[in-house]
Amino acid sequence: MCIQCSIQNLGITNVQGKYLAKDGGPKEARLNKYKGRYAEAESRYGLRPNVVAAVQAYVDLSKHSGISPTALALR
């Protein structure tokens, strides 16, 4: 399985790493905006420890490659 396919199936729709911030990311971001109001989305897209680690590794890889995480996902 390619890394792009793996990233797309991590259970989080955004590979930019915005949810990795200590404050949980932007308040207007989808996972924050509806937090506590949509249980199915939280269970499906919630930031489980393995997801956080995988997204962080992906963000680090993109920085090392000199491109954005979004551009890396599209390659």
N, C-alpha and C positions, 0 to 999 in steps of 0.2 A: 504494500500500500504506500502511495506517495505521501510526502509530508503535507502537501496541500489538502489531500483527501482527509488525512488524519485531523488537521486543524479544523476543517469544516465540520467535522463530526465530534468536536470536543464538548458539545453541549452549551456553547456560547457562540452567539452569532457575530460577535465583533472581535477581530484579531488585532485591533489596534493597541490593546493593553490598557484602555482607559479605565477599566474596572479594577486594575491592579493598584491604583493609588490608595494611600492609607485612608483617605476619606471615602473610599468606595467609588470614586469617579464623579462625573458631572451629575448634579441633581436632576437635570432634565433628560438624562440618559434613560432609555427604556426600562432597564432592570431596576433603576432607582425610582423612577417616576411612578411606577405601579407596584412598588414593593408592598407586600402585605395585602394586596387587593386581587391578586390573580395567582392562586396557589399552583395551578397547573404549569404556568410559565416559570414560576420559581423552582418547582421541582425539576422541570426540564432544562432550564437554562441557568440554574443557580450555580454559584461559584464554589464547587466542591474543591477540596485541597488538591486533588490530582489535576483538575482543570486549571487552577491557578498556576501550578508548577509548569504545566505544559504550555500555557499561554506565555508565561514569563520566559521560558526557553525559546519560544518562537520569536518573541520581541527581541531577545538578546541576539538570536541568529540574524534577524533582519538588520539590527544595528551593526553587527559585525560585517554584514554584506554591503552596508552603505545604502540600503533602500528602506522604504517604509514597510511595516508589516502588511499593509494592504497591497502594495506593489508585489511583495513576495508571494502573497496568496494568489495573485493573478498570473504568476509565471508558470 
